[in-house]
Amino acid sequence: MIKTLTGGPQNEANADWRLLRVYIHYRVFLSLMLLGLFALPSGKDIVGGSNNLLFLASSVSYCAFTLLGLWFTRKPEPDLVFQSVLRLFIDILALTLMLHASGGLNPQFSMLFLVTVATGNILLTGRLGALVAAVAAFAILYEQFYFAVSEDTGLSPKILMQTSLLGLSFFALALFSQLISQRMRQSEALADQRAEDIVGLQTLNAQIIQRMRTGIIVIAESRRILLINDSARQLLGVEELPGLGQPLSEVSALLESGFNAWWQNPTLRHVPFRNNPTTPSVSASFAALGEKSRNHNVLIFLEDMAQMAQQAQQLKLVSLGRMAASIAHEVRNPLGAISHATQLLAESPDIAGPDHRLLEIIQQHCLRMNGIVENVLQLSRRQSPTPQLFSLEDWLRSFAEEFNSGRPEAALISIYCGIPDLQVRFDPEQLFQVVTNLVGNGLRYSLQHLGREEIRLVAGQITQDELPYLDVIDSGPGIPASTREHLFEPFYTTGNGGTGLGLYISRELCEANQARLDCQGQERGGACFRITFAHPGRGS
């Protein structure tokens, strides 16, 4: 658990109240000590010797006031300055009266004023603190002059020097106390600010660690968990977040075994493992926080092997795509020359009947190679989509009409939309390319299987997510489950005349429009390719 620290004026006020409470307890102790000293038989020789009644009344009143003040300051009050000024001036008055009752100025009794002046200049800054020192100095000087005049003893240079130095010491102490208090306040404010910064960084780091896709676990030297993020919990299949201090063996015995092996031999490569049959294959790596010893924590990184393989595959496909685009560009020119030469050769009167068949084969393969080249180049220089919001049912009817307009014989395209005016967000031209490819494949397999070209286009909406979808369903023999997972790989084809890029390009176009293209199984045969669109209410 992270405790939030708050600094600034609130902390400063609380610190001042704590200091004031300490001073209030000091006042209680001082009043009781002076009253007890006066009650001793020999105490009157030290305090209250000049006027017993005045000292007794002053000390009793001062003791009662301090005890009453202790009762009323059990919790902070908003008027800290007023409370401090009131108590300090009452203390100076009480000490002055008791000093007067004790026969005037003496060094031991006068030292009590120093505590009041120092405390006042710590609690009060600026002119108020200087005022406390001035009032205390005035009280001392007044007492000295009073006794000098009333007893007609006069002011000797020595006594005058002592009194003046004591008064000056009050102002020096006030200045020194304020400087020290200011430095302490600045240091405390800086410490509070640093504490807030540290807590903020701690909170930020905790959020970053929790949101990381890499699993993070920190364990102590006792093999107990100090930190674990959500990704690590998911990779290990832990339903509930383990409590801090839980042994690593209770979360994953295989991970602890791998850790023990790494501890014995840091160069040993850890074998990927599954914590249970339902979790993905996980690769673990370890790093000691500090020097590797039994007294340091260890950081464990968990990586999903499937994601790592997918990332490696994507990098490989990017490299292959660039290389294929370069090769296709170089192949295109000589391929065009071969096709053109074949056409010219076919027009020659010297070519006999059987040779025309050979020229047709060359021309067919030139066209096929040109199709592959066009697909590769189209994939490499694909333009960014411009999604638009439109009615899917209207678009499907327009598609079917346009698709059949360029064919010698119209195919049977059945359209069904369960939700009227179903809206989708997609680039219309790229959607036309995707659906054309899916419908063309479906008609070809339907013709092979049934002897007629027919296909169904079914549009609807997923109930729980409210995401529109489009199913392209043919009447072919269907796709085996073993083949289904390879359909969207580039250059993978199940037919003799295909390039193996149609479905790959279709999926890439769907993902560029924040949609998803999948192949779903059919109980009654045939293949079903589903396009799941993004939510139409969210802009791309």
TIPA-976451 format. One record per residue (C-alpha): residue number from 1; x, y, z. Coordinates in Angstrom, 2 decimals. Example, Ala and Ser with C-alpha at 12.3 -4.5 7.8 and 13.67 -1.06 7.14 Angstrom:
BEGIN
[1; [12.30; -4.50; 7.80]] [2; [13.67; -1.06; 7.14]] 
% end
This chain:
BEGIN
[1; [0.00; 0.00; 0.00]] [2; [1.26; 3.46; -0.90]] [3; [0.55; 6.29; 1.56]] [4; [0.03; 9.68; 0.01]] [5; [2.15; 12.37; 1.59]] [6; [0.98; 15.96; 1.56]] [7; [3.28; 18.89; 2.15]] [8; [3.01; 22.64; 2.14]] [9; [1.13; 24.89; 4.55]] [10; [-0.86; 22.08; 6.13]] [11; [2.26; 20.18; 7.21]] [12; [3.86; 23.41; 8.38]] [13; [0.83; 24.30; 10.51]] [14; [0.81; 20.81; 12.04]] [15; [4.50; 21.12; 12.90]] [16; [3.88; 24.52; 14.56]] [17; [1.04; 23.06; 16.59]] [18; [3.27; 20.22; 17.75]] [19; [5.92; 22.74; 18.83]] [20; [3.29; 24.82; 20.62]] [21; [2.08; 21.74; 22.49]] [22; [5.65; 21.00; 23.60]] [23; [5.96; 24.58; 24.84]] [24; [2.62; 24.31; 26.66]] [25; [3.86; 21.23; 28.50]] [26; [7.04; 23.12; 29.34]] [27; [4.92; 25.97; 30.79]] [28; [2.99; 23.51; 32.95]] [29; [6.22; 21.99; 34.23]] [30; [7.74; 25.46; 34.85]] [31; [4.70; 26.74; 36.75]] [32; [4.54; 23.64; 38.94]] [33; [8.29; 23.78; 39.57]] [34; [8.19; 27.45; 40.63]] [35; [5.16; 26.84; 42.83]] [36; [6.79; 23.78; 44.39]] [37; [10.05; 25.66; 44.93]] [38; [8.18; 28.46; 46.70]] [39; [6.46; 25.89; 48.96]] [40; [9.78; 24.56; 50.24]] [41; [11.01; 26.06; 53.51]] [42; [14.24; 27.25; 51.94]] [43; [12.62; 28.17; 48.65]] [44; [11.65; 31.67; 49.73]] [45; [15.30; 32.56; 49.79]] [46; [15.45; 31.82; 46.06]] [47; [12.06; 32.98; 44.72]] [48; [9.43; 35.30; 46.17]] [49; [11.65; 36.67; 48.89]] [50; [10.72; 40.30; 48.30]] [51; [6.94; 39.90; 48.10]] [52; [5.61; 36.48; 49.12]] [53; [1.98; 37.32; 48.51]] [54; [2.62; 38.65; 44.99]] [55; [4.73; 35.64; 44.07]] [56; [2.15; 33.23; 45.44]] [57; [-0.69; 34.89; 43.57]] [58; [1.34; 35.11; 40.34]] [59; [2.57; 31.52; 40.45]] [60; [-0.85; 30.06; 41.36]] [61; [-2.57; 32.07; 38.61]] [62; [0.13; 31.12; 36.12]] [63; [-0.15; 27.42; 37.04]] [64; [-3.94; 27.48; 36.69]] [65; [-3.73; 29.23; 33.32]] [66; [-1.19; 26.74; 31.95]] [67; [-3.28; 23.78; 33.07]] [68; [-6.37; 25.33; 31.52]] [69; [-4.45; 26.01; 28.30]] [70; [-3.30; 22.40; 28.22]] [71; [-6.94; 21.25; 28.33]] [72; [-8.04; 23.53; 25.47]] [73; [-5.20; 22.56; 23.09]] [74; [-5.90; 18.85; 22.82]] [75; [-6.62; 19.33; 19.08]] [76; [-5.36; 21.96; 16.60]] [77; [-7.31; 25.19; 16.34]] [78; [-7.33; 27.51; 13.32]] [79; [-6.02; 30.60; 15.22]] [80; [-2.45; 29.43; 15.78]] [81; [-0.91; 32.94; 15.71]] [82; [-3.39; 34.34; 18.22]] [83; [-2.96; 31.37; 20.56]] [84; [0.83; 31.71; 20.41]] [85; [0.88; 35.50; 20.96]] [86; [-1.56; 35.26; 23.88]] [87; [0.46; 32.58; 25.70]] [88; [3.83; 34.22; 25.08]] [89; [2.73; 37.63; 26.40]] [90; [1.05; 36.03; 29.45]] [91; [4.32; 34.14; 30.10]] [92; [6.34; 37.37; 29.93]] [93; [3.86; 39.07; 32.26]] [94; [3.88; 36.19; 34.76]] [95; [7.66; 35.91; 34.72]] [96; [7.97; 39.67; 35.19]] [97; [5.63; 39.64; 38.20]] [98; [7.44; 36.70; 39.78]] [99; [10.79; 38.35; 39.02]] [100; [9.53; 41.50; 40.73]] [101; [8.34; 39.48; 43.75]] [102; [11.76; 37.83; 43.96]] [103; [13.61; 41.08; 44.42]] [104; [14.46; 42.16; 40.93]] [105; [16.77; 40.95; 38.23]] [106; [18.97; 37.90; 38.84]] [107; [20.83; 35.92; 36.15]] [108; [19.24; 32.54; 36.97]] [109; [15.66; 33.75; 36.89]] [110; [16.24; 35.94; 33.84]] [111; [17.29; 32.90; 31.78]] [112; [13.65; 31.80; 31.75]] [113; [12.91; 34.70; 29.44]] [114; [15.30; 33.23; 26.84]] [115; [13.13; 30.13; 26.38]] [116; [10.06; 32.29; 25.81]] [117; [11.85; 34.54; 23.32]] [118; [13.33; 31.57; 21.40]] [119; [9.98; 29.77; 21.23]] [120; [8.17; 32.92; 20.16]] [121; [10.55; 33.54; 17.27]] [122; [10.24; 29.95; 16.08]] [123; [6.44; 30.04; 16.12]] [124; [6.11; 33.66; 14.94]] [125; [8.06; 35.15; 12.08]] [126; [8.92; 38.72; 11.18]] [127; [7.69; 41.59; 13.32]] [128; [5.65; 39.49; 15.76]] [129; [8.76; 37.54; 16.75]] [130; [10.72; 40.77; 17.19]] [131; [7.85; 42.16; 19.27]] [132; [8.16; 39.23; 21.70]] [133; [11.87; 39.97; 22.12]] [134; [11.15; 43.70; 22.57]] [135; [8.50; 43.11; 25.24]] [136; [10.82; 40.75; 27.14]] [137; [13.70; 43.24; 26.95]] [138; [11.42; 46.07; 28.08]] [139; [10.27; 43.98; 31.06]] [140; [13.85; 43.33; 32.13]] [141; [14.90; 46.96; 31.74]] [142; [11.79; 48.18; 33.54]] [143; [12.44; 45.90; 36.51]] [144; [16.03; 47.05; 36.75]] [145; [15.17; 50.74; 36.58]] [146; [12.24; 50.28; 39.00]] [147; [14.39; 48.78; 41.73]] [148; [17.13; 51.32; 41.10]] [149; [14.67; 54.20; 41.55]] [150; [12.54; 52.74; 44.36]] [151; [15.47; 51.65; 46.52]] [152; [17.53; 54.70; 45.58]] [153; [20.56; 52.55; 44.85]] [154; [21.27; 54.01; 41.44]] [155; [22.46; 52.25; 38.32]] [156; [26.04; 51.11; 38.45]] [157; [27.85; 50.72; 35.11]] [158; [28.20; 46.99; 35.78]] [159; [24.49; 46.43; 36.39]] [160; [23.59; 48.66; 33.46]] [161; [25.96; 46.69; 31.25]] [162; [24.50; 43.35; 32.38]] [163; [20.96; 44.52; 31.79]] [164; [21.78; 45.94; 28.37]] [165; [23.59; 42.77; 27.32]] [166; [20.65; 40.66; 28.47]] [167; [18.23; 42.81; 26.46]] [168; [20.49; 42.64; 23.41]] [169; [20.77; 38.90; 23.84]] [170; [16.97; 38.70; 23.49]] [171; [17.13; 40.39; 20.07]] [172; [20.14; 38.31; 19.01]] [173; [18.34; 35.14; 20.08]] [174; [15.22; 36.29; 18.21]] [175; [17.21; 36.86; 15.02]] [176; [19.04; 33.55; 15.35]] [177; [15.81; 31.65; 16.11]] [178; [14.05; 33.13; 13.11]] [179; [16.97; 32.24; 10.82]] [180; [17.06; 28.69; 12.15]] [181; [13.26; 28.43; 11.93]] [182; [13.28; 29.70; 8.34]] [183; [15.95; 27.20; 7.36]] [184; [14.04; 24.41; 9.05]] [185; [10.79; 25.39; 7.31]] [186; [12.54; 25.50; 3.95]] [187; [14.16; 22.12; 4.57]] [188; [10.85; 20.64; 5.67]] [189; [9.06; 22.08; 2.63]] [190; [11.79; 20.69; 0.36]] [191; [11.58; 17.32; 2.07]] [192; [7.79; 17.31; 1.66]] [193; [8.14; 18.22; -2.02]] [194; [10.69; 15.47; -2.54]] [195; [8.40; 13.04; -0.74]] [196; [5.51; 14.02; -3.03]] [197; [7.76; 13.61; -6.08]] [198; [8.90; 10.19; -4.89]] [199; [5.32; 9.07; -4.23]] [200; [4.30; 10.38; -7.67]] [201; [7.13; 8.50; -9.35]] [202; [6.29; 5.43; -7.30]] [203; [2.66; 5.59; -8.41]] [204; [3.69; 6.22; -12.03]] [205; [6.12; 3.28; -11.99]] [206; [3.47; 1.04; -10.46]] [207; [0.98; 1.98; -13.20]] [208; [3.57; 1.46; -15.92]] [209; [4.54; -1.93; -14.53]] [210; [0.92; -3.00; -14.22]] [211; [0.16; -1.99; -17.83]] [212; [3.24; -3.63; -19.34]] [213; [2.61; -6.59; -21.62]] [214; [5.74; -8.23; -20.29]] [215; [5.16; -10.15; -17.08]] [216; [7.11; -8.66; -14.16]] [217; [7.77; -10.40; -10.84]] [218; [10.11; -9.21; -8.07]] [219; [11.06; -11.74; -5.43]] [220; [13.09; -11.36; -2.24]] [221; [16.00; -13.50; -1.19]] [222; [13.53; -15.69; 0.71]] [223; [11.80; -16.58; -2.62]] [224; [8.74; -14.55; -1.62]] [225; [6.90; -12.27; -4.05]] [226; [7.37; -8.52; -3.52]] [227; [5.67; -7.37; -6.74]] [228; [3.72; -8.99; -9.58]] [229; [1.83; -7.29; -12.43]] [230; [-1.35; -8.33; -14.24]] [231; [0.51; -9.66; -17.29]] [232; [2.52; -12.08; -15.14]] [233; [-0.65; -13.22; -13.42]] [234; [-2.33; -13.89; -16.79]] [235; [0.69; -15.67; -18.25]] [236; [0.90; -17.94; -15.21]] [237; [-2.86; -18.50; -15.09]] [238; [-3.29; -17.13; -11.58]] [239; [-6.95; -16.25; -11.10]] [240; [-6.42; -13.94; -8.14]] [241; [-3.54; -11.56; -7.62]] [242; [-1.09; -13.24; -5.23]] [243; [-0.59; -11.44; -1.95]] [244; [2.74; -9.79; -1.28]] [245; [5.01; -12.12; 0.63]] [246; [3.52; -15.26; -0.91]] [247; [6.14; -17.91; -1.77]] [248; [7.01; -18.23; -5.46]] [249; [6.52; -21.99; -5.30]] [250; [2.81; -21.53; -4.54]] [251; [2.37; -19.45; -7.71]] [252; [4.51; -21.55; -10.04]] [253; [6.69; -24.49; -9.06]] [254; [8.13; -24.62; -12.60]] [255; [9.18; -20.97; -12.40]] [256; [10.85; -21.52; -9.05]] [257; [12.69; -24.54; -10.49]] [258; [13.91; -22.39; -13.38]] [259; [14.98; -19.69; -10.94]] [260; [16.98; -22.18; -8.88]] [261; [18.70; -23.41; -12.04]] [262; [19.55; -19.83; -13.05]] [263; [20.89; -19.11; -9.57]] [264; [23.32; -21.98; -9.87]] [265; [24.30; -21.13; -13.45]] [266; [23.36; -17.64; -14.75]] [267; [24.46; -18.56; -18.30]] [268; [21.96; -21.40; -18.48]] [269; [19.14; -20.74; -20.95]] [270; [15.75; -21.33; -19.41]] [271; [13.43; -23.70; -21.27]] [272; [9.94; -22.28; -22.05]] [273; [7.17; -23.80; -19.94]] [274; [3.41; -23.80; -19.42]] [275; [2.28; -23.19; -15.86]] [276; [-0.91; -25.16; -16.59]] [277; [-2.52; -26.62; -19.72]] [278; [-4.67; -23.53; -20.36]] [279; [-1.87; -20.93; -20.20]] [280; [0.43; -19.95; -23.07]] [281; [4.03; -21.08; -23.37]] [282; [6.18; -18.69; -21.33]] [283; [9.85; -17.81; -21.50]] [284; [11.43; -16.55; -18.24]] [285; [14.56; -14.48; -17.76]] [286; [16.11; -13.36; -14.50]] [287; [18.14; -10.34; -13.38]] [288; [19.56; -9.60; -9.95]] [289; [18.80; -6.15; -8.54]] [290; [22.30; -5.20; -7.43]] [291; [25.11; -7.64; -6.83]] [292; [24.00; -11.24; -6.99]] [293; [23.82; -12.46; -3.42]] [294; [21.35; -13.95; -1.04]] [295; [20.52; -10.49; 0.33]] [296; [19.32; -8.91; -2.93]] [297; [16.03; -9.04; -4.77]] [298; [15.65; -10.66; -8.19]] [299; [13.61; -9.39; -11.13]] [300; [11.82; -11.98; -13.31]] [301; [10.66; -11.19; -16.86]] [302; [7.97; -13.39; -18.45]] [303; [7.39; -13.32; -22.21]] [304; [4.59; -14.97; -24.18]] [305; [6.33; -17.24; -26.70]] [306; [3.37; -17.02; -29.11]] [307; [3.62; -13.22; -29.23]] [308; [7.37; -13.38; -29.67]] [309; [6.95; -15.82; -32.55]] [310; [4.26; -13.60; -34.07]] [311; [6.51; -10.54; -33.88]] [312; [9.35; -12.47; -35.45]] [313; [7.00; -13.65; -38.18]] [314; [5.86; -10.10; -38.85]] [315; [9.43; -8.87; -39.14]] [316; [10.18; -11.76; -41.47]] [317; [7.15; -10.96; -43.60]] [318; [8.14; -7.31; -43.82]] [319; [11.60; -8.28; -45.04]] [320; [10.18; -10.83; -47.45]] [321; [7.65; -8.30; -48.71]] [322; [10.35; -5.75; -49.50]] [323; [12.47; -8.38; -51.20]] [324; [9.49; -9.75; -53.14]] [325; [8.50; -6.26; -54.27]] [326; [12.02; -5.66; -55.51]] [327; [12.10; -8.99; -57.34]] [328; [8.63; -8.42; -58.82]] [329; [9.69; -5.06; -60.17]] [330; [12.72; -6.64; -61.84]] [331; [10.68; -9.58; -63.20]] [332; [7.98; -7.39; -64.69]] [333; [10.02; -6.00; -67.60]] [334; [11.38; -9.32; -68.97]] [335; [7.96; -10.91; -68.37]] [336; [6.34; -8.22; -70.52]] [337; [8.94; -8.80; -73.22]] [338; [8.22; -12.56; -73.21]] [339; [4.46; -11.95; -73.41]] [340; [4.84; -9.46; -76.25]] [341; [7.21; -11.77; -78.18]] [342; [4.73; -14.65; -77.73]] [343; [1.91; -12.57; -79.22]] [344; [4.03; -11.60; -82.20]] [345; [5.16; -15.18; -82.68]] [346; [1.53; -16.38; -82.66]] [347; [0.77; -14.07; -85.58]] [348; [3.50; -15.63; -87.72]] [349; [2.22; -17.81; -90.65]] [350; [5.08; -20.24; -90.09]] [351; [3.67; -21.48; -86.77]] [352; [1.91; -24.83; -87.17]] [353; [-1.18; -25.98; -85.25]] [354; [0.53; -27.86; -82.38]] [355; [2.91; -24.94; -81.81]] [356; [-0.02; -22.59; -81.22]] [357; [-0.91; -24.66; -78.15]] [358; [2.58; -24.19; -76.79]] [359; [2.34; -20.44; -77.34]] [360; [-1.00; -20.42; -75.49]] [361; [0.60; -22.18; -72.52]] [362; [3.40; -19.59; -72.49]] [363; [0.86; -16.76; -72.67]] [364; [-1.24; -18.25; -69.85]] [365; [1.74; -18.56; -67.54]] [366; [2.85; -15.05; -68.45]] [367; [-0.57; -13.78; -67.39]] [368; [-0.38; -15.78; -64.17]] [369; [3.08; -14.45; -63.36]] [370; [1.90; -10.94; -64.17]] [371; [-0.97; -11.40; -61.70]] [372; [1.51; -12.41; -58.99]] [373; [3.67; -9.40; -59.80]] [374; [0.64; -7.07; -59.65]] [375; [-0.43; -8.47; -56.29]] [376; [3.05; -8.11; -54.79]] [377; [3.42; -4.56; -56.06]] [378; [-0.05; -3.68; -54.85]] [379; [0.80; -5.06; -51.42]] [380; [4.06; -3.11; -51.21]] [381; [2.57; 0.26; -52.22]] [382; [-0.82; -0.05; -50.56]] [383; [-2.45; 3.32; -49.90]] [384; [-3.88; 4.41; -46.58]] [385; [-7.64; 3.80; -46.29]] [386; [-10.24; 6.57; -46.22]] [387; [-13.08; 5.01; -44.17]] [388; [-16.64; 6.18; -44.77]] [389; [-19.92; 5.46; -43.00]] [390; [-22.50; 3.82; -45.28]] [391; [-25.38; 1.34; -45.33]] [392; [-24.07; -2.20; -45.74]] [393; [-27.25; -3.59; -47.35]] [394; [-27.34; -0.88; -50.04]] [395; [-23.65; -1.38; -50.69]] [396; [-24.08; -5.17; -51.07]] [397; [-26.84; -4.79; -53.64]] [398; [-24.75; -2.30; -55.58]] [399; [-21.78; -4.69; -55.36]] [400; [-23.76; -7.66; -56.69]] [401; [-25.01; -5.64; -59.64]] [402; [-21.55; -4.32; -60.50]] [403; [-19.90; -7.71; -60.00]] [404; [-22.28; -9.48; -62.41]] [405; [-22.17; -6.70; -64.98]] [406; [-18.69; -7.68; -66.08]] [407; [-19.38; -11.42; -66.36]] [408; [-20.71; -13.31; -69.37]] [409; [-23.14; -15.21; -67.13]] [410; [-24.51; -13.75; -63.92]] [411; [-23.76; -15.66; -60.73]] [412; [-26.43; -16.31; -58.08]] [413; [-25.60; -13.92; -55.22]] [414; [-28.10; -14.10; -52.34]] [415; [-28.11; -11.13; -49.96]] [416; [-29.60; -11.23; -46.49]] [417; [-29.38; -8.42; -43.91]] [418; [-31.02; -9.10; -40.55]] [419; [-30.87; -5.46; -39.39]] [420; [-32.36; -2.74; -41.62]] [421; [-30.05; 0.13; -42.49]] [422; [-27.01; -1.53; -40.86]] [423; [-24.19; 1.01; -40.91]] [424; [-20.49; 0.13; -41.29]] [425; [-17.32; 2.22; -41.42]] [426; [-14.87; 1.10; -44.14]] [427; [-13.11; 2.33; -47.26]] [428; [-15.66; 1.43; -50.00]] [429; [-13.02; 0.78; -52.67]] [430; [-10.95; -1.47; -50.40]] [431; [-14.09; -3.27; -49.23]] [432; [-14.98; -3.88; -52.89]] [433; [-11.54; -5.43; -53.41]] [434; [-11.89; -7.67; -50.34]] [435; [-15.42; -8.88; -51.10]] [436; [-14.57; -9.37; -54.79]] [437; [-11.73; -11.68; -53.83]] [438; [-13.87; -13.64; -51.32]] [439; [-16.83; -13.93; -53.71]] [440; [-14.60; -14.96; -56.60]] [441; [-13.02; -17.74; -54.54]] [442; [-16.41; -18.89; -53.27]] [443; [-17.97; -19.02; -56.76]] [444; [-15.04; -21.02; -58.07]] [445; [-15.33; -23.67; -55.35]] [446; [-19.14; -23.74; -55.62]] [447; [-18.84; -24.40; -59.36]] [448; [-16.37; -27.23; -58.77]] [449; [-18.55; -28.83; -56.08]] [450; [-22.13; -28.28; -57.38]] [451; [-21.63; -27.37; -61.01]] [452; [-23.20; -23.91; -60.53]] [453; [-22.01; -20.59; -59.24]] [454; [-23.83; -19.46; -56.12]] [455; [-22.89; -17.61; -52.97]] [456; [-24.62; -16.03; -49.97]] [457; [-23.83; -12.67; -48.39]] [458; [-25.24; -12.49; -44.86]] [459; [-24.97; -9.26; -42.85]] [460; [-25.78; -8.85; -39.17]] [461; [-24.61; -7.56; -35.83]] [462; [-22.89; -9.28; -32.93]] [463; [-25.23; -8.94; -29.95]] [464; [-22.79; -8.49; -27.09]] [465; [-20.39; -6.08; -28.85]] [466; [-22.81; -4.44; -31.33]] [467; [-20.21; -4.92; -34.06]] [468; [-21.47; -5.30; -37.65]] [469; [-20.33; -8.33; -39.64]] [470; [-20.53; -9.73; -43.15]] [471; [-20.42; -13.47; -43.87]] [472; [-19.40; -14.66; -47.35]] [473; [-20.67; -18.28; -47.55]] [474; [-20.08; -20.55; -50.53]] [475; [-21.44; -24.00; -51.44]] [476; [-18.09; -25.67; -51.91]] [477; [-16.63; -28.71; -50.17]] [478; [-15.49; -26.69; -47.17]] [479; [-12.05; -26.10; -45.68]] [480; [-10.41; -28.61; -43.32]] [481; [-9.43; -27.33; -39.89]] [482; [-5.76; -28.15; -40.54]] [483; [-5.78; -25.96; -43.64]] [484; [-7.85; -23.14; -42.13]] [485; [-5.08; -21.83; -39.89]] [486; [-2.72; -21.36; -42.87]] [487; [-5.15; -19.66; -45.23]] [488; [-4.00; -16.10; -44.52]] [489; [-0.30; -16.79; -44.85]] [490; [1.29; -15.16; -47.92]] [491; [1.84; -17.43; -50.96]] [492; [-0.18; -20.24; -49.38]] [493; [-2.74; -21.64; -51.83]] [494; [-4.87; -24.77; -52.14]] [495; [-5.53; -24.39; -55.86]] [496; [-3.34; -24.80; -58.88]] [497; [-4.00; -21.39; -60.41]] [498; [-3.93; -19.19; -57.29]] [499; [-1.15; -16.87; -56.25]] [500; [-1.61; -17.34; -52.49]] [501; [-1.81; -13.59; -51.90]] [502; [-5.53; -12.86; -52.24]] [503; [-6.58; -13.75; -48.70]] [504; [-3.43; -12.27; -47.22]] [505; [-4.06; -8.94; -48.96]] [506; [-7.74; -9.07; -47.96]] [507; [-6.87; -9.50; -44.28]] [508; [-4.30; -6.68; -44.47]] [509; [-6.92; -4.37; -45.98]] [510; [-9.41; -5.29; -43.25]] [511; [-6.90; -4.62; -40.48]] [512; [-6.03; -1.28; -42.07]] [513; [-9.73; -0.38; -41.68]] [514; [-9.84; -1.63; -38.06]] [515; [-11.80; -4.70; -39.12]] [516; [-11.05; -8.42; -38.82]] [517; [-11.24; -11.21; -41.41]] [518; [-11.59; -14.81; -40.21]] [519; [-12.50; -18.18; -41.64]] [520; [-15.24; -19.95; -39.69]] [521; [-16.27; -23.58; -39.78]] [522; [-19.58; -24.65; -41.32]] [523; [-21.60; -27.62; -40.04]] [524; [-23.34; -28.14; -43.42]] [525; [-20.25; -27.81; -45.57]] [526; [-18.98; -24.87; -47.54]] [527; [-16.66; -22.15; -46.36]] [528; [-17.62; -19.04; -44.41]] [529; [-15.38; -15.97; -44.33]] [530; [-16.51; -13.34; -41.83]] [531; [-15.57; -9.64; -41.91]] [532; [-16.13; -8.13; -38.46]] [533; [-16.27; -4.36; -38.81]] [534; [-15.28; -1.78; -36.23]] [535; [-18.06; -0.12; -34.25]] [536; [-19.65; 2.44; -36.60]] [537; [-19.94; 4.99; -33.81]] [538; [-16.17; 5.20; -33.35]] [539; [-14.22; 7.23; -35.85]] [540; [-11.08; 5.64; -37.27]] 
% end
